[in-house]
Amino acid sequence: MTVEALFVALGVCVVAAPAILLLAIGGAFLASRPLSENAMARWTASCVACSLLASVAILTLMLGTGSRYVPVELGDWARIPEEHFHFHLKFVFDRLSVPFLILTLILCGTTSAFAHRYLHRDPGYGRFFLAFAVFLFGMVVATLAGAIETLFLGWELVGLSSALLVAFFHERTSPVLNGQRIWSIYRISDAAFLLAAVVIHHATGTGDFTGMMGTGPWPEGRAAVTSGQALGAGLLLLVAAAGKSGLIPFYGWLPRAMEGPTPSSAVFYGALSVHLGTYLLLRVSPILELSPVLGIATVALGLATAAFASITGRVQADVKGALAFASLTQVGIITAEIGLGLRYIPLIHIIGHACLRTLQLLRAPSLLYDYHALEDAIGGPLDDADDAPGRWLTERRRRNLYRLGFHRGELDDALDRFVVAPFVWIFQRFDRLERRWTDWLAGAASRESDRRAASAPIGEEA
Amino acid sequence: MAEFRFPWLSLSVLICIVGAVWDALARTPDVARRRSLGASGLALGCTLAAWLDFVLLGAVEAHDPWSLTAGLLGSPLLALDPLSAPKLPLVALVYFLTNLATLRAKAREFSFARSLAAEAILLATFACKTPWAVAALLAIGTIPPFLELSKAGKPKRVYVVHAGLFVGLLALGAALLETAGDASNPPVAAIMALALAMLVRSGVAPFHCWMTDLFEHATFGTALLFVAPMPGVYGAMRLVLPFAPSWILQAVSMASLATAVYTAGMALVQREARRFFCYLFLSHASLVLVGLETASPIGVAGALCLWLSAALSLTGFGLTMRCVESRMGRVSLSDFSGLYRHVPMLAALFLITGLASVGFPGTVGFIGLEMLVDGAVQSSPVVGAIVVIVAALNGLAVIHAYFRIFTGRPHASSIELHIRPAERASVLVLTALILGGGLYPQPGVESRYHAAVALSRSRRSHARSPVDPAHGAAAGSRLPSGRVAIDLIRARS
């Protein structure tokens, strides 16, 4: 077997294992024969291990052969040659994707092992692992994507699984509303991504990253677009990344996402999902390099997010909320690093941060217990943390910053007030107009559905 | 024109007609249900055979042998071409699965005989290319829902006003088209009347209220079957697209685009599931029309893909919603109904079919939507952006409805709510098609692209001015490439 054939076999193995996991759990669910808890855990562990071993083998082979770029072509998913339309299924192993892939698989493996015990006998155990399989497959596809359309495919799967897992405890109103909010932000992000993909496709004639970024393995490629095209597509990609990574103005979903079970919070919002936006920016970094304006916008967005999240994180009353904003601070800094033209440092930053945050989030449920144990051991309360950065601020400024942090910048409320509310108001007016029109045409009350009594407004709607 | 090996088209229509009569004579709803399942199953078999035969013949167009109408009219009335070939089995499948998923408890409200009659009319419509016959069949197709509304004693004025407008415009357009001497140069008034008729039938705003009204008053099954195959879109393709000047197409496109946005927004503020479904459907039907008018082969091919995928996925979505409704009556979206614990599988199918309708990756609508966006961006970047926004809004609406129906405190019920085998079978078949078509989209994409090119050729053959150098040479000889066809259209406009 040649080295190339070995690369292809291993590459297929990396992608196929999560796909098989999804088929196994999803197929069993649709056939009304759900797997037992142990079977699901075994399937998950085996598939993650298989994918991880194959990716480590690829890394070893790459180091051994000195390859920096290994494409695995699976052909066109759909194509119309006459129109130069093709949906290319191509996966790429390079210096960006391989570390991120190994990180993904290690953290997913750890979290699934944790979840197996954490969610034992929970009625939603199967639902969690099904959404987890969707997430794992989406992450692997997005990480290895060699074409922007393939990346979009993985991106959407990650978004759906995230929203469903935030709403995991779906018998309560609040998690469901939060899941819905997250889905809304993700849809904005997806729309921006899809538009960027189409713009790039039209500018370069291909969705393939090799074609888009010119020759040379990551991070040395040069984008095959003009500066203006780079600015247009890059801004759309920045919006997409901001939505996915919770940057300003979309940060509101991140603390809401902590409503999900701890394992999903760890893997989604502490470790992987929250970094997917920055991963996208790293993948299309040659485009960022073409436009100084885009670079400045990326740095500004990153720094603003980091500063804001740092202030807000300090006044959170719950541990998961504080960790969410701590994550966001780091993600903002990573974004600024990317905007400054750094490539390896943000990648290392992502890996280190993801590992630390997963550990913190998985430890969060038992933290209070540990604190009590510690205080019992030392015989008194622990000292409060020293608020060194705040000492040089006046009392008034500190109060204002506290208020800003406490209300989370009120940007979430502003989105509700200035975007959602006018939208709903306008369409409710249209609905009333339609009712009047059909009532007039019918000569009587025309809506049978009005007889279905609506219950009181719920949750945040109230 | 090639001939089928067997008169599949006539047979499928005939089976439905005979089945409708036989069904009407049934003494109990249970017998009627069994008979209708047999008849619609046979019709589905015939349409599948017709499609297979058409593919094996490799012809551009094929008709039945021993056609009665060929002797009377000089040409066979029923024929298949690349555009209609997959639509016929789709229509038959939609009817069969809807009949299958109709529970015994609902069999008294939902008339199987009427459903078979409507299927016969619709199959004939989709197998017909002759303008006057298409117009006539589309007009006749408005009768079954009217009969249901009348029989059930429901308000029908909104429906009658719109149906009357539709039939009047159709009659006017068809009459002007027939009286025009030169078939290649139809009067603009005729095209305008036909275009307006198709806007009414497709529910383009402000002519969409009949559809919400139908969903309010008719049974869910009847309303679903009347709209899901999108006969208005078919009418637009047969009666408007080949003849219409560019400005009419642009006007239709703009109206459809505005409707797509408007109905996507309306779907988000609905507080009742049927109305929500209706607006979601309207948004998709409008997107299909937008794609058809992009006048680029990839946009048209995307619209044709979306047409099939939306019909499939929205039928599945509608059927799951109908299953929910049959368990708890009209479904309110103002509250969380908490049905997940009772029907987890129905929840999963609802999610899959709903996401498929908005072109989620891995489902049948994904590639179609990508192609549509691609074609729309070629036509105008703003249109492309709006199409993407509409898709995003529809995605929001689907998840919103999912959460409202299936999450929340578990629904208290004293009766068994589990999904029945017949319901499960029908929705699972659709889900299999949705996922299968999503994972292996190439045959569908290829076939729809050929249909789009054939449409372009048909449009070109009706060109008024002979400015195209290739006009005479290419017509009827071989399929031109899409790019050539579109260049010709653009050159003319």
Interface residues (C-beta under 8 A of the other chain):
Chain A: F29 L30 S32 D76 W77 A78 R79 I80 E82 E83 F85 F87 P123 E149 F152 L153 E156 L157 L160 A163 A167 H170 E171 T173 V176 G179 Q180 W183 S184 R187 I188 D190 A191 L194 L195 V198 V199 H201 H202 F423 V424 I426 F427 Q428 F430 D431 E434 W437 T438 L441 A442 G443 A444 S446 R447 E448 S449 R451 R452 A453 A454 S455 P457 I458
Chain B: P155 R157 V158 V161 C209 T212 D213 E216 H217 Y262 G265 M266 L268 V269 Q270 R271 E272 R274 R275 P297 I298 A301 G329 R330 V331 S332 S334 D335 F336 G338 Y340 R341 P344 M345 A348 L355 F360 P361 G362 F366 I367 E370 M371 V373 D374 V377 Q378 P381 G384 A385 V388 I389 A391 A392 L393 G395 L396 I399 H400 F403 F406 T407 G408 R409 P410 R424 L428 T431 P441 Q442 V445 E446 Y449 S481 G482 R483
